[in-house]
Amino acid sequence: MRVSLFITCLADLLFPEVGVATVRLLRHLGVQVDFPQGQTCCGQAMWNSGFRTEAAVLARQHLAAFGGSDYIVAPSGSCAGMVCRHYEELFRDEPALLEQARQVAARTYELSQFLVDVLGVEDLGASYRGRAVYHNGCHMARVLGVSNPPLRLLRRVRGLELVEMERPDLCCGFGGTFSIKQPEISVAMADEKIEHLNAAGADLLVSADLGCLMQLEGRLRQRGAGVRTLHLATLLAEGVGLA
C-alpha cells in the first residue's frame, strides 16, 4: 500500500514533529509513504475567509500534486475536510475539475480515519501513562464527519486513562482567521474549554487537529497551566517507541 503524505501548513511550518510521527506510524504498519513535492496550502484559510478565487488557485495545485496518489493521508481533520467536502463546492461549475476533486476526495483521509477504517488497526501496542481528554475539532467532527476513530485508538493505549470533559462538543475558539478577527471572543471560548479540561482532572490534552492544539496550548501556557498538549500521532508514536 502506498500513501502520499498531505502535510498541511501548520504541520509543515510549526509542528514538523507531527509529520514525522505520522510517517513513522504508517511505515511501522507496513505502509509506503511518499511526499508530493508540488503540494502547498489546500486553500482552507482563503475559503473560510470568503476568498473563493484565491482558494481555487491553491485547490487546483493540490489536485495536480495528489492526482496520482493511491491514498492521501493528513494529520488534520480540518484540512482533510476542506478537500473532501469543500472542493466539490468550489468546482461545481467546472466539470473537469469537479471530477478530479471527487476522485482526490475519495482517496483522502485524516490519519486516525485511515488507521481505523482503511487499515483496520485500533491497537498499535502503544503505552502512555496519563489522564487524558480528547478534543475533537469542529471541522473534523462537523465537516469531515470523523469522531470515533481517534477515541478507538486512544482507548487501546495501555496506561492511558481517557476521561470525557463536560461539553466536549464546544469549539476551542480557534477557527482559523476567526481567532485573529475576534481575539476577545476566541480567548473566552478557549478559557471555557480549559475550565472543562481542569474540571476533568486531566494532565494531558490530545487532539487530531493542530489548529485547535495551537490555540489551547497557547492559552494554557499563558495561564501557567501544567497540562501537556499532544497531537494524536505524536502520542501514538511515542507510545510505540517511534519518537
SETI-975678 format. One record per residue (C-alpha): x, y, z; residue in one letter; chain. Coordinates in steps of 0.5 Angstrom, whole numbers. Example, Ala and Ser with C-alpha at 12.3 -4.5 7.8 and 13.67 -1.06 7.14 Angstrom:
SETI-975678
<atom xx="25" yy="-9" zz="16" residu="a" chaine="A"/>
<atom xx="27" yy="-2" zz="14" residu="s" chaine="A"/>
***
This chain:
SETI-975678
<atom xx="0" yy="0" zz="0" residu="m" chaine="A"/>
<atom xx="3" yy="7" zz="-2" residu="r" chaine="A"/>
<atom xx="0" yy="13" zz="2" residu="v" chaine="A"/>
<atom xx="2" yy="20" zz="0" residu="s" chaine="A"/>
<atom xx="3" yy="25" zz="6" residu="l" chaine="A"/>
<atom xx="-1" yy="31" zz="6" residu="f" chaine="A"/>
<atom xx="3" yy="35" zz="11" residu="i" chaine="A"/>
<atom xx="-1" yy="41" zz="12" residu="t" chaine="A"/>
<atom xx="1" yy="48" zz="13" residu="c" chaine="A"/>
<atom xx="1" yy="48" zz="21" residu="l" chaine="A"/>
<atom xx="5" yy="41" zz="21" residu="a" chaine="A"/>
<atom xx="10" yy="44" zz="16" residu="d" chaine="A"/>
<atom xx="12" yy="50" zz="19" residu="l" chaine="A"/>
<atom xx="10" yy="50" zz="26" residu="l" chaine="A"/>
<atom xx="10" yy="43" zz="28" residu="f" chaine="A"/>
<atom xx="14" yy="38" zz="24" residu="p" chaine="A"/>
<atom xx="15" yy="33" zz="29" residu="e" chaine="A"/>
<atom xx="7" yy="31" zz="28" residu="v" chaine="A"/>
<atom xx="9" yy="30" zz="20" residu="g" chaine="A"/>
<atom xx="15" yy="26" zz="23" residu="v" chaine="A"/>
<atom xx="11" yy="22" zz="27" residu="a" chaine="A"/>
<atom xx="5" yy="21" zz="22" residu="t" chaine="A"/>
<atom xx="10" yy="18" zz="17" residu="v" chaine="A"/>
<atom xx="14" yy="13" zz="22" residu="r" chaine="A"/>
<atom xx="7" yy="11" zz="25" residu="l" chaine="A"/>
<atom xx="5" yy="9" zz="17" residu="l" chaine="A"/>
<atom xx="12" yy="6" zz="16" residu="r" chaine="A"/>
<atom xx="11" yy="2" zz="22" residu="h" chaine="A"/>
<atom xx="5" yy="-1" zz="20" residu="l" chaine="A"/>
<atom xx="8" yy="-3" zz="13" residu="g" chaine="A"/>
<atom xx="6" yy="3" zz="9" residu="v" chaine="A"/>
<atom xx="10" yy="6" zz="4" residu="q" chaine="A"/>
<atom xx="10" yy="14" zz="5" residu="v" chaine="A"/>
<atom xx="12" yy="19" zz="-1" residu="d" chaine="A"/>
<atom xx="11" yy="26" zz="-1" residu="f" chaine="A"/>
<atom xx="9" yy="30" zz="-7" residu="p" chaine="A"/>
<atom xx="14" yy="36" zz="-7" residu="q" chaine="A"/>
<atom xx="8" yy="40" zz="-11" residu="g" chaine="A"/>
<atom xx="4" yy="41" zz="-5" residu="q" chaine="A"/>
<atom xx="2" yy="47" zz="-2" residu="t" chaine="A"/>
<atom xx="-3" yy="50" zz="2" residu="c" chaine="A"/>
<atom xx="-10" yy="47" zz="1" residu="c" chaine="A"/>
<atom xx="-14" yy="54" zz="1" residu="g" chaine="A"/>
<atom xx="-18" yy="53" zz="7" residu="q" chaine="A"/>
<atom xx="-16" yy="59" zz="10" residu="a" chaine="A"/>
<atom xx="-18" yy="63" zz="4" residu="m" chaine="A"/>
<atom xx="-24" yy="59" zz="3" residu="w" chaine="A"/>
<atom xx="-26" yy="60" zz="10" residu="n" chaine="A"/>
<atom xx="-25" yy="68" zz="9" residu="s" chaine="A"/>
<atom xx="-29" yy="68" zz="3" residu="g" chaine="A"/>
<atom xx="-23" yy="69" zz="-2" residu="f" chaine="A"/>
<atom xx="-26" yy="64" zz="-7" residu="r" chaine="A"/>
<atom xx="-22" yy="65" zz="-13" residu="t" chaine="A"/>
<atom xx="-15" yy="65" zz="-9" residu="e" chaine="A"/>
<atom xx="-18" yy="58" zz="-5" residu="a" chaine="A"/>
<atom xx="-19" yy="56" zz="-12" residu="a" chaine="A"/>
<atom xx="-12" yy="57" zz="-15" residu="v" chaine="A"/>
<atom xx="-9" yy="53" zz="-9" residu="l" chaine="A"/>
<atom xx="-14" yy="48" zz="-10" residu="a" chaine="A"/>
<atom xx="-12" yy="47" zz="-17" residu="r" chaine="A"/>
<atom xx="-5" yy="46" zz="-15" residu="q" chaine="A"/>
<atom xx="-7" yy="41" zz="-9" residu="h" chaine="A"/>
<atom xx="-11" yy="37" zz="-15" residu="l" chaine="A"/>
<atom xx="-5" yy="37" zz="-19" residu="a" chaine="A"/>
<atom xx="0" yy="35" zz="-14" residu="a" chaine="A"/>
<atom xx="-4" yy="29" zz="-11" residu="f" chaine="A"/>
<atom xx="-8" yy="27" zz="-17" residu="g" chaine="A"/>
<atom xx="-3" yy="20" zz="-18" residu="g" chaine="A"/>
<atom xx="-4" yy="18" zz="-11" residu="s" chaine="A"/>
<atom xx="-7" yy="12" zz="-8" residu="d" chaine="A"/>
<atom xx="-8" yy="14" zz="-2" residu="y" chaine="A"/>
<atom xx="-8" yy="21" zz="1" residu="i" chaine="A"/>
<atom xx="-7" yy="22" zz="9" residu="v" chaine="A"/>
<atom xx="-7" yy="28" zz="13" residu="a" chaine="A"/>
<atom xx="-5" yy="29" zz="21" residu="p" chaine="A"/>
<atom xx="-11" yy="34" zz="21" residu="s" chaine="A"/>
<atom xx="-19" yy="33" zz="20" residu="g" chaine="A"/>
<atom xx="-20" yy="41" zz="18" residu="s" chaine="A"/>
<atom xx="-15" yy="40" zz="12" residu="c" chaine="A"/>
<atom xx="-18" yy="33" zz="10" residu="a" chaine="A"/>
<atom xx="-25" yy="36" zz="11" residu="g" chaine="A"/>
<atom xx="-23" yy="42" zz="6" residu="m" chaine="A"/>
<atom xx="-21" yy="37" zz="1" residu="v" chaine="A"/>
<atom xx="-27" yy="32" zz="2" residu="c" chaine="A"/>
<atom xx="-32" yy="37" zz="3" residu="r" chaine="A"/>
<atom xx="-31" yy="44" zz="0" residu="h" chaine="A"/>
<atom xx="-27" yy="42" zz="-6" residu="y" chaine="A"/>
<atom xx="-33" yy="40" zz="-9" residu="e" chaine="A"/>
<atom xx="-37" yy="46" zz="-8" residu="e" chaine="A"/>
<atom xx="-31" yy="50" zz="-10" residu="l" chaine="A"/>
<atom xx="-31" yy="47" zz="-17" residu="f" chaine="A"/>
<atom xx="-38" yy="46" zz="-18" residu="r" chaine="A"/>
<atom xx="-39" yy="50" zz="-24" residu="d" chaine="A"/>
<atom xx="-32" yy="47" zz="-28" residu="e" chaine="A"/>
<atom xx="-34" yy="39" zz="-29" residu="p" chaine="A"/>
<atom xx="-27" yy="37" zz="-31" residu="a" chaine="A"/>
<atom xx="-24" yy="40" zz="-24" residu="l" chaine="A"/>
<atom xx="-30" yy="37" zz="-21" residu="l" chaine="A"/>
<atom xx="-29" yy="30" zz="-23" residu="e" chaine="A"/>
<atom xx="-22" yy="31" zz="-21" residu="q" chaine="A"/>
<atom xx="-24" yy="34" zz="-14" residu="a" chaine="A"/>
<atom xx="-29" yy="28" zz="-13" residu="r" chaine="A"/>
<atom xx="-23" yy="23" zz="-14" residu="q" chaine="A"/>
<atom xx="-18" yy="26" zz="-10" residu="v" chaine="A"/>
<atom xx="-23" yy="27" zz="-4" residu="a" chaine="A"/>
<atom xx="-25" yy="19" zz="-5" residu="a" chaine="A"/>
<atom xx="-18" yy="18" zz="-3" residu="r" chaine="A"/>
<atom xx="-16" yy="23" zz="2" residu="t" chaine="A"/>
<atom xx="-17" yy="21" zz="10" residu="y" chaine="A"/>
<atom xx="-15" yy="24" zz="16" residu="e" chaine="A"/>
<atom xx="-10" yy="20" zz="20" residu="l" chaine="A"/>
<atom xx="-14" yy="16" zz="25" residu="s" chaine="A"/>
<atom xx="-19" yy="15" zz="20" residu="q" chaine="A"/>
<atom xx="-14" yy="12" zz="15" residu="f" chaine="A"/>
<atom xx="-11" yy="7" zz="21" residu="l" chaine="A"/>
<atom xx="-18" yy="5" zz="24" residu="v" chaine="A"/>
<atom xx="-23" yy="5" zz="17" residu="d" chaine="A"/>
<atom xx="-18" yy="3" zz="12" residu="v" chaine="A"/>
<atom xx="-12" yy="-1" zz="15" residu="l" chaine="A"/>
<atom xx="-17" yy="-4" zz="21" residu="g" chaine="A"/>
<atom xx="-12" yy="-2" zz="26" residu="v" chaine="A"/>
<atom xx="-14" yy="0" zz="33" residu="e" chaine="A"/>
<atom xx="-9" yy="-3" zz="38" residu="d" chaine="A"/>
<atom xx="-2" yy="-1" zz="36" residu="l" chaine="A"/>
<atom xx="1" yy="-4" zz="42" residu="g" chaine="A"/>
<atom xx="2" yy="3" zz="45" residu="a" chaine="A"/>
<atom xx="3" yy="5" zz="52" residu="s" chaine="A"/>
<atom xx="3" yy="12" zz="55" residu="y" chaine="A"/>
<atom xx="2" yy="14" zz="62" residu="r" chaine="A"/>
<atom xx="-3" yy="20" zz="64" residu="g" chaine="A"/>
<atom xx="-10" yy="22" zz="65" residu="r" chaine="A"/>
<atom xx="-12" yy="25" zz="58" residu="a" chaine="A"/>
<atom xx="-18" yy="28" zz="55" residu="v" chaine="A"/>
<atom xx="-19" yy="28" zz="47" residu="y" chaine="A"/>
<atom xx="-21" yy="35" zz="44" residu="h" chaine="A"/>
<atom xx="-25" yy="34" zz="37" residu="n" chaine="A"/>
<atom xx="-24" yy="40" zz="33" residu="g" chaine="A"/>
<atom xx="-30" yy="43" zz="30" residu="c" chaine="A"/>
<atom xx="-28" yy="42" zz="22" residu="h" chaine="A"/>
<atom xx="-26" yy="35" zz="24" residu="m" chaine="A"/>
<atom xx="-33" yy="33" zz="27" residu="a" chaine="A"/>
<atom xx="-38" yy="37" zz="23" residu="r" chaine="A"/>
<atom xx="-35" yy="38" zz="16" residu="v" chaine="A"/>
<atom xx="-31" yy="31" zz="15" residu="l" chaine="A"/>
<atom xx="-35" yy="27" zz="20" residu="g" chaine="A"/>
<atom xx="-30" yy="24" zz="24" residu="v" chaine="A"/>
<atom xx="-31" yy="23" zz="31" residu="s" chaine="A"/>
<atom xx="-30" yy="16" zz="34" residu="n" chaine="A"/>
<atom xx="-23" yy="13" zz="30" residu="p" chaine="A"/>
<atom xx="-19" yy="18" zz="35" residu="p" chaine="A"/>
<atom xx="-22" yy="15" zz="41" residu="l" chaine="A"/>
<atom xx="-22" yy="8" zz="39" residu="r" chaine="A"/>
<atom xx="-14" yy="9" zz="38" residu="l" chaine="A"/>
<atom xx="-13" yy="12" zz="45" residu="l" chaine="A"/>
<atom xx="-18" yy="7" zz="49" residu="r" chaine="A"/>
<atom xx="-13" yy="2" zz="47" residu="r" chaine="A"/>
<atom xx="-7" yy="6" zz="49" residu="v" chaine="A"/>
<atom xx="-4" yy="2" zz="55" residu="r" chaine="A"/>
<atom xx="-3" yy="6" zz="62" residu="g" chaine="A"/>
<atom xx="-7" yy="12" zz="59" residu="l" chaine="A"/>
<atom xx="-14" yy="14" zz="63" residu="e" chaine="A"/>
<atom xx="-18" yy="17" zz="58" residu="l" chaine="A"/>
<atom xx="-24" yy="22" zz="61" residu="v" chaine="A"/>
<atom xx="-29" yy="26" zz="58" residu="e" chaine="A"/>
<atom xx="-30" yy="33" zz="60" residu="m" chaine="A"/>
<atom xx="-36" yy="37" zz="60" residu="e" chaine="A"/>
<atom xx="-39" yy="39" zz="53" residu="r" chaine="A"/>
<atom xx="-33" yy="36" zz="49" residu="p" chaine="A"/>
<atom xx="-37" yy="39" zz="43" residu="d" chaine="A"/>
<atom xx="-35" yy="46" zz="45" residu="l" chaine="A"/>
<atom xx="-31" yy="50" zz="40" residu="c" chaine="A"/>
<atom xx="-24" yy="52" zz="43" residu="c" chaine="A"/>
<atom xx="-24" yy="59" zz="39" residu="g" chaine="A"/>
<atom xx="-19" yy="58" zz="34" residu="f" chaine="A"/>
<atom xx="-23" yy="58" zz="28" residu="g" chaine="A"/>
<atom xx="-17" yy="60" zz="23" residu="g" chaine="A"/>
<atom xx="-18" yy="67" zz="22" residu="t" chaine="A"/>
<atom xx="-23" yy="68" zz="27" residu="f" chaine="A"/>
<atom xx="-18" yy="68" zz="33" residu="s" chaine="A"/>
<atom xx="-15" yy="74" zz="29" residu="i" chaine="A"/>
<atom xx="-21" yy="78" zz="27" residu="k" chaine="A"/>
<atom xx="-25" yy="76" zz="34" residu="q" chaine="A"/>
<atom xx="-19" yy="75" zz="39" residu="p" chaine="A"/>
<atom xx="-23" yy="77" zz="45" residu="e" chaine="A"/>
<atom xx="-29" yy="72" zz="44" residu="i" chaine="A"/>
<atom xx="-23" yy="67" zz="42" residu="s" chaine="A"/>
<atom xx="-20" yy="67" zz="48" residu="v" chaine="A"/>
<atom xx="-26" yy="67" zz="52" residu="a" chaine="A"/>
<atom xx="-28" yy="61" zz="48" residu="m" chaine="A"/>
<atom xx="-21" yy="58" zz="50" residu="a" chaine="A"/>
<atom xx="-22" yy="59" zz="57" residu="d" chaine="A"/>
<atom xx="-29" yy="56" zz="58" residu="e" chaine="A"/>
<atom xx="-26" yy="50" zz="54" residu="k" chaine="A"/>
<atom xx="-20" yy="50" zz="59" residu="i" chaine="A"/>
<atom xx="-24" yy="50" zz="65" residu="e" chaine="A"/>
<atom xx="-28" yy="44" zz="63" residu="h" chaine="A"/>
<atom xx="-21" yy="41" zz="62" residu="l" chaine="A"/>
<atom xx="-19" yy="43" zz="69" residu="n" chaine="A"/>
<atom xx="-25" yy="40" zz="72" residu="a" chaine="A"/>
<atom xx="-24" yy="33" zz="69" residu="a" chaine="A"/>
<atom xx="-17" yy="33" zz="73" residu="g" chaine="A"/>
<atom xx="-13" yy="31" zz="66" residu="a" chaine="A"/>
<atom xx="-6" yy="33" zz="66" residu="d" chaine="A"/>
<atom xx="-6" yy="31" zz="58" residu="l" chaine="A"/>
<atom xx="-10" yy="34" zz="52" residu="l" chaine="A"/>
<atom xx="-10" yy="30" zz="46" residu="v" chaine="A"/>
<atom xx="-13" yy="33" zz="39" residu="s" chaine="A"/>
<atom xx="-12" yy="31" zz="32" residu="a" chaine="A"/>
<atom xx="-12" yy="38" zz="29" residu="d" chaine="A"/>
<atom xx="-6" yy="42" zz="30" residu="l" chaine="A"/>
<atom xx="-10" yy="49" zz="30" residu="g" chaine="A"/>
<atom xx="-14" yy="47" zz="36" residu="c" chaine="A"/>
<atom xx="-8" yy="45" zz="40" residu="l" chaine="A"/>
<atom xx="-4" yy="51" zz="38" residu="m" chaine="A"/>
<atom xx="-10" yy="55" zz="41" residu="q" chaine="A"/>
<atom xx="-11" yy="51" zz="47" residu="l" chaine="A"/>
<atom xx="-3" yy="50" zz="48" residu="e" chaine="A"/>
<atom xx="-2" yy="58" zz="48" residu="g" chaine="A"/>
<atom xx="-8" yy="60" zz="52" residu="r" chaine="A"/>
<atom xx="-5" yy="54" zz="57" residu="l" chaine="A"/>
<atom xx="2" yy="57" zz="57" residu="r" chaine="A"/>
<atom xx="-1" yy="64" zz="58" residu="q" chaine="A"/>
<atom xx="-5" yy="61" zz="64" residu="r" chaine="A"/>
<atom xx="1" yy="58" zz="67" residu="g" chaine="A"/>
<atom xx="-3" yy="51" zz="67" residu="a" chaine="A"/>
<atom xx="1" yy="45" zz="67" residu="g" chaine="A"/>
<atom xx="-3" yy="41" zz="62" residu="v" chaine="A"/>
<atom xx="1" yy="38" zz="56" residu="r" chaine="A"/>
<atom xx="-2" yy="38" zz="49" residu="t" chaine="A"/>
<atom xx="0" yy="33" zz="44" residu="l" chaine="A"/>
<atom xx="-3" yy="31" zz="37" residu="h" chaine="A"/>
<atom xx="-5" yy="24" zz="37" residu="l" chaine="A"/>
<atom xx="0" yy="22" zz="32" residu="a" chaine="A"/>
<atom xx="6" yy="24" zz="37" residu="t" chaine="A"/>
<atom xx="2" yy="21" zz="43" residu="l" chaine="A"/>
<atom xx="2" yy="14" zz="39" residu="l" chaine="A"/>
<atom xx="9" yy="15" zz="36" residu="a" chaine="A"/>
<atom xx="12" yy="16" zz="43" residu="e" chaine="A"/>
<atom xx="8" yy="10" zz="46" residu="g" chaine="A"/>
<atom xx="10" yy="5" zz="41" residu="v" chaine="A"/>
<atom xx="17" yy="8" zz="42" residu="g" chaine="A"/>
<atom xx="18" yy="11" zz="35" residu="l" chaine="A"/>
<atom xx="19" yy="18" zz="37" residu="a" chaine="A"/>
***
